[in-house]
Amino acid sequence: MTSQFRNPSAALLAVVFLVASGCAGAGAGAKVEGKIGVLDPARILSDTNAGKKAKDNLTAFSKNRQTLIELDEKELRRLEEDFVKQASVLSPAAKREREEMFRRRMQEYQQKVAELNREVQEKQKDVMDGFRDKIETVVGKIAKRLGLQIVVDSSKGGVTLYREDTLDISNQVIEEFNRDYP
């Protein structure tokens, strides 16, 4: 069975709309009963101990990769400066050889930058996926305890257009998250 929605956010928005409008499996005008909670995952990331550790881990990893790039940039600048200084005394063949070596080194540098950026993106995805799994576990426990049937992402740019503050379970999730993942 294929989904009509290619975008999971659009599908979730459609479900929320149907539930809110009373059309999801109920007759026209029938009231849909249910308990909904909302959560801001960005707050969980920034306000929990594990989230802060994850962000620090990513920052350190990124800085390490940036340092490697900066070292290569310095080496390329040094090679270029040396070439400029020696260009007047080099034979045409030696100039071409140096220019070709510099081009190869520049190409290697660009490939290395692309690879290091890819590593940072993969690390970020791995860390965030693991963190999201933990959020889902904690949210599941709290949702069951509170009798919630659905918990919706209320972060800025998410699918939630309006919510009452009383529906927000972010504080409970942060407290439980810090207990489960100190």
Protein Blocks (a to p, Z undefined) as FASTA:
>chain_A
ZZfblblklmmmmmmmmmmnopnopaehiacddddddddfklmmmmpmklmmmmmmmmmm
mmmmmmmmmmmmmmmmmmmmmmmmmmmmpcfklmmmmmmmmmmmmmmmmmmmmmmmmmmm
mmmmmmmmmmmmmmmmmmmmmmmmnopabdcdfbehiabfbdcfklpcklmmmmmmmmmm
ZZ
